Amino acid sequence: MSELQFLWFILIAVLWAGFLFLEGYDFGVGMQFTTLARDEHEREALYETIGPTWDGNEVWLVTAGGATFAAFPYWYASLFSGFYLILLGVLLALIYRGVSFEFREYMPSLVSRLLWERLISVASFFVPFFLGVLFTAMVSGTPMDAQGNVSASFFDYFTPFTVVGGIAVVAMSYVHGLNFTRLRIDGDMRGRAAEQLKFAYPTLLAGEAIFAVLLFFYTDFFQDKLIATLAILVVIVLTTLLGWYLTVIRKAEGWPFILSGLTLVEVVVLLFVGLFPRVMVADNPAHSLTIAGSSSSPYTLKVMTIIAGTILPIVLAYQIWSFWVFRKRIVAKKVVE
């Protein structure tokens, strides 16, 4: 394995972590259109919190897919062909979510507007759920031959482990979204979000415990990387507990948001550490795809590194600036100065 191959494996992990940190709260806010908002003004306030940034956050997903295609074409081919139906579910949910954001603005009646807003909640649930299923299935052993051809059935996609993994990502996103709502909205919703978090955090902790148990039975993480796996799982639980304490006891808002985002980042770290030096785990260990065996040529990786090093700082600076511009708190239809 070369240094550039290792670098791009890390960069793809960073892209997925950035996507889940940023888009995770978007999904959580989307689900709140049904679970938290009580009227049209509150739903509009929720939309205003993510309206300027949600499509920009999704660029991280596109970039992660594009980087995988360019840096690890064999990984991309096996993943996107073998998990075609799961990725189609992600794509359809993203399409309907984006369309719903736009169409709700032009609906003549409250009933038709409410229909699109309900669709936002449904789509915001299914995107993190399918992504959780995808990644947990990818590390638990996929039916794959020596050429990297995946022949998965329904019950290879959906096992107790992958379903719990999908629900765990949904729960983490929802908690992250509630913390974002507390950070960005004034008024009654801010207090109701805090009340929901009192129950959401214990539920999330229970889900993390179940996920850890299933991780032992469905993957080789504990056998091959015991210390690293245990350390990351402990960090995930401690991060959640600290967020719960700061939210319920200290009534803090900024740090709980950062911590809930870090739990999503830590899950990505857990999965990529467990994968290394593989990129996809096969049910037959001899058929697993490795970093060295699925990457592009050294020249391709070198050119990609130069381009990424030039463009990435500009993109990050622009995104940070956009968050700074739209930093004010929102309540109903007016902005709190």
Summary of the structure (lengths in Angstrom):
residues: 337
radius of gyration: 20.2
end to end distance: 53.6
largest distance: 61.0
contacts: 1141
relative contact order: 0.15
helix: 80%
strand: 4%
